[in-house]
Amino acid sequence: MKEGWVKIYSSVEEFKAKIVEDILKQNGIESHILEKRDSAIPSLGESTLYTPPEKAEAALAILKKEQLIEEDE
């Protein structure tokens, strides 16, 4: 991930972050998933999705339209 990217989505379920990443990719928005897994129990942790700052507003609009995040996020 490049410096300065903006967090736009996170989930404890990795597959949800991958779905969001795919939707953004289909809409021409570059993104990257950062996985923070527990070293003792790898099934625990969080997947966080980041995008370039100039794409963040468009990415959030897409996620709201697709009802993947709440309107107030």
C-alpha positions in Angstrom: 0.0 0.0 0.0 1.2 3.5 -0.8 1.6 6.2 1.8 -1.3 8.6 2.3 -4.0 6.1 1.2 -7.4 6.5 3.0 -9.2 3.8 4.9 -12.7 3.3 3.4 -13.8 -0.1 4.7 -13.0 -2.7 7.3 -14.5 -6.1 8.3 -13.5 -9.0 10.5 -14.7 -11.2 7.7 -12.0 -11.2 5.0 -14.4 -12.3 2.2 -16.4 -9.1 2.7 -13.4 -6.9 2.2 -12.5 -8.9 -1.0 -16.1 -8.4 -2.3 -15.8 -4.6 -1.7 -12.3 -4.6 -3.4 -13.8 -6.4 -6.4 -16.7 -3.9 -6.7 -14.3 -1.0 -6.6 -12.1 -2.6 -9.2 -15.1 -3.1 -11.5 -15.7 0.7 -11.1 -12.1 1.6 -12.0 -11.1 2.4 -8.4 -7.7 1.1 -7.2 -7.7 -0.3 -3.6 -5.6 -2.4 -1.3 -6.6 -4.8 1.5 -4.4 -4.7 4.7 -5.0 -7.8 6.8 -4.3 -7.6 10.5 -4.4 -11.2 11.7 -3.8 -12.4 15.3 -0.5 -14.3 15.3 -1.8 -16.9 17.8 -5.2 -17.3 16.2 -5.1 -16.5 12.5 -8.8 -16.7 12.1 -9.2 -13.6 14.3 -8.4 -10.2 12.9 -9.5 -7.4 10.6 -9.3 -6.7 6.9 -9.1 -3.0 6.1 -9.5 -1.6 2.6 -7.6 1.5 1.5 -7.8 3.7 -1.6 -5.9 6.7 -2.9 -7.2 9.9 -1.3 -8.4 11.3 -4.6 -10.6 8.2 -5.1 -12.0 7.9 -1.6 -15.1 10.0 -2.1 -16.1 8.1 -5.2 -15.3 4.8 -3.5 -17.5 5.6 -0.5 -20.3 6.7 -2.8 -20.2 3.4 -4.6 -20.2 1.5 -1.3 -23.2 3.5 -0.1 -25.1 2.9 -3.4 -24.4 -0.8 -3.1 -25.5 -0.7 0.5 -22.2 -2.1 1.8 -21.8 0.7 4.3 -24.3 2.9 6.1 -25.1 6.5 4.9 -23.5 8.1 8.0 -20.1 6.3 7.6 
